[in-house]
Amino acid sequence: MKKPYSTPDLNREAKLKAFDRLLTIMDELRENCPWDKKQTLESLRHLTIEETYELSDAILEGNLQEVKKELGDLMLHNVFYSRIASEAKQFDVADVLNAICDKLIERHPHVYGDAVADDEQTVKNNWEKIKLKTGNKSVLAGVPNSLPALVKAIRIQDKARGVGFDWEKKEQVWKKVEEEMQEFKNEFNVETNQAIDKQKALAEFGDLLFSLVNYSRFLEIDAEEALERTNKKFIKRFQYLETESAKDGKKMGEMTLAEMDEYWNRAKLV
């Protein structure tokens, strides 16, 4: 048994007091506020998703004050769900916290047991194997169906890797990318002058995207983050185009592509 982390937390009392304060406020709101009294697990769901994306935005922007704010919103939601469940005598926040503590201890035998794990990948591999031993029928069972497709692809590949189902070298993955690219291009062979089979093209494009996500993983690039950063870059440059062209008395939809490209190229320099 390895010795658990025991560095004293000099601010522990303040943290516990703050959490107790949140629990008290949640109880008061649930009993006295018309809006809070009306909420259900289902009505809060879409708000929680929104708050999660707002946290993601704050992290990508590197805005730690916004990160703090969004973490608080999510903490409130966790307490809110627990309070609602306690009213139905299903579970309360103590059950939630104890459950995650038990799971963390169980899935970190290299810290709380005699297992050895000297690197991150070994920890992740052990995690997936332990989940199979404790009831999961599939390694992929923990991937939510409602995840956005790009994030889901990342999680699927990561979990498969955890049990050894993966390419050995990144060069093999790149060869697969090139193979999928060619198969996709074959659906658009202009020389044959054949109508495009959109369903086949859709399938091949999906395969291509999946293989690119796989390659990004081997390069230790988060594909979701990479695409979102490009989204933000495009938005910034397009809004520059809109703003600067308006200053020159030009209107979107009436400019030529060459005119818009001029503003776009200027936006790259900002």
N, C-alpha and C positions, 0 to 999 in steps of 0.2 A: 504493500500500500504506500503510494507516494504521499508525501506531506502536502496537504492542500495549501494554496496560497493564503498567507496569513499576515501580509503587510498591513499594519493598522491604518484605518481610514479615519483621519482626524475630523472629517466633516460628516461622519456617519449619522450622528444625532440630528444634525440639521436636515439631512436627506430624509430621514424617517419622519421628522416633524412636518416637512413639506408634503410628503406623501399622505400623511394623516390629514393634513389640511385639505388636500384635494378630495379625499374620501368624504370628509365632512361637508364640503361644498357640494359634492355630487349628491349626497343624501338630501341636503337642503333644497337643491334645485329640483330634484325628482319629486319632492313632496310639495313644493310651493310654486314652481314655475309652470304655467299652462303648456308651454311648448315642450319643456323637458318631460313633463308628465305624460305627454302624448306619444313620445318616441318608442319605437320597437326595434328589435334587432334588424328587421328588414328595412325600416325607414332610415336607419343610420348607415346601412351598408354602402350606399352610393356616396355618402359624405366621407366615409372612411377611405374609399378609393380615391376620391378627389384630394383628400389631405395627403395621402401617400404620394401622389404625383407632385403635389406642391413641395413636399419634402425632397423628392428627387430633383426638382428644378433648383431648389436652394443649394443642394449639394453640388450640382453641376456648375452653378454660378459661383461657388465658393463663398457664399454669403452665410457666415456662421451665425449671425444674429437671426436670420430667417430660418436657419436649421433649428436653432433653439426654439423658436416660435412654433414651427411645424411639429417638432417632437412633442411639445406640450399639447398640441391639438390631438396628436395620436394617443398620447398618454390618457387624455380625457376620454377618448373613445374606448380605450381598453377598460377603464374604470366604469364607463357608462354601460357597456355590454355586460360586465360582471354584475352591476347593480340590478339591471333588468332580469338577468338570469336568477339572481338571488330571490327576487320577488316571486318567481315561479318555483322556488325551492329546488333549483337544478344545481347551481354552484354559485360561489361568491369569489371575490378577488383573491382571498387566501387560497382557495382551491386552484385557481388559475396559476398563481405564483408557485405554489408547491408542486404542481404538475410539471411546470417548465424546469424547476430545480431538479426534480427527480429524473427528468429526461436528460438534462445536461450531464448529470452525474453518471447515468447509465451509458451515455454515448461518448464519454471521455474516460475510458478505462486506463488510458495512458497517464491520466492525472489522478484518478480516484481508485485505480486498481493496479494490476501488475503488467498490463500490456505496455509495449514499447512503440513509440511513434516519434521519430526524430525530424519529420518534415511534414509540411502541410498536406501533401497528397496522400500520405499514409493515413493521416487523421481522417480525411474525406473518404478514403476507401473503407476504413473501419466503420465509419458512420453508416454507410450504405449497407454493409454486411450485418451490422447490429440491427438495423431496421427490418431486414428480412427475417432475422431470428425472432423478432418480437411481434410478428403478426402481419407485416406487409407482404402481400402476395406477389407484388411486382416491384422492382427497383423504381419503375416509373410511376408508381401509384401516388407518390407525393407531389407530382407535377399538376397543379390546378388546371382544370379544363378551361377556365376563363382567362388564363394568362394571355397577353398579346402574343401573336404568333412568333415574333422574333425572340422575345424573352423565353417563350416556351421551348424554342429550338435550343437555346443556350442551356436551359435547365435539363432538357432531355439528354443532350450530349454529355453534360457534366456528370449526370447520374450514371449513364452507361459507362463512362470512364471509371467511375468509382468501383466497378466490379470487373474492370479489366477489358471491357469491350471498347477498344479504341485503336486508332492507327499508331504505329510505332514511331514514325518520323514525319515531320511536317512536309517533307518532299513528297511523300505518298499522298498527303491530303491535297497538295497543290496539283498533283497529277489528276486527282479526282475532280478538282475545280475545273481544270482544262477540259476534261472529258465531258462534264456536265454542260460547260459552255458550248462545246461543239454540238452536243445533242440538242441544245436549245436553238442554236443557229440553224441546225438542219431543218427545223420546222419553218424556216423562212427562206428557203432556197429559191431565190428569184428566177433562176434559170429554168426551173421546172414550170414556173408560172401557175402553180397549183394554189387552190384556196387554202388558207390557213386553218388547220384543225385547232381551234382555240382550246379545247379541253386538253389535247396533248401538249400544246404550248404552255398552258397553265401548269401542267404537271412537271414539265421540264424546267420551267422557271423556278418552281418550288424546290426542285432538286438542286438547282444552281445556287439558290439562296442558302439552302441548308448546308451545302458544301463550303460556301464562303464563311458562314458562321463557324463551321468546324475549323477552317484554316485560321480564322481570327483567334480562336481559342488556343491554338498551338503557338500563336505569336503573343499570347497573353494580352490580347486586345479585347475589351468588352464591346461586342458588336452593337448592343443596344445603346451604350454610351456614345460610341463612335457615330452612329446614325443620328442620335439626338443632337450631338454637337454640330453635325452638318446641317440638321434642320434649323437650329438656332442661327447658324452662320448665314444660311439662305434667307431666313426671315430678316435678319439685320441688313443684309445687302439689298433685298427687295424693298424694304421700307425706306432705305436711303434713296433708291431709285425713285420711289413715289414722292418723297419729300423734296428732293433736289430738282426733279423735273417740274414739280408744281411751282417751285420758286421761279423757274424760267418760263412760266405761263403755259406749260405743256400738260396734256391730259393723258392719263393712262387709257389705253384702248384706241387712241388716235395716233400714237407715235409709231414709227417704223421699228422693226427689230434692230436695225443698225443704230437708231437713236437710243433705244433702251440699252443696247450693249455698251454704248459710250458711258452712260451713267453707272452701269453694272461694273465696268472696269475701274471706274473711279472709286466705287464702293470698296473694291478689293484693297485699295490703298489706305483706307480709313482705319 
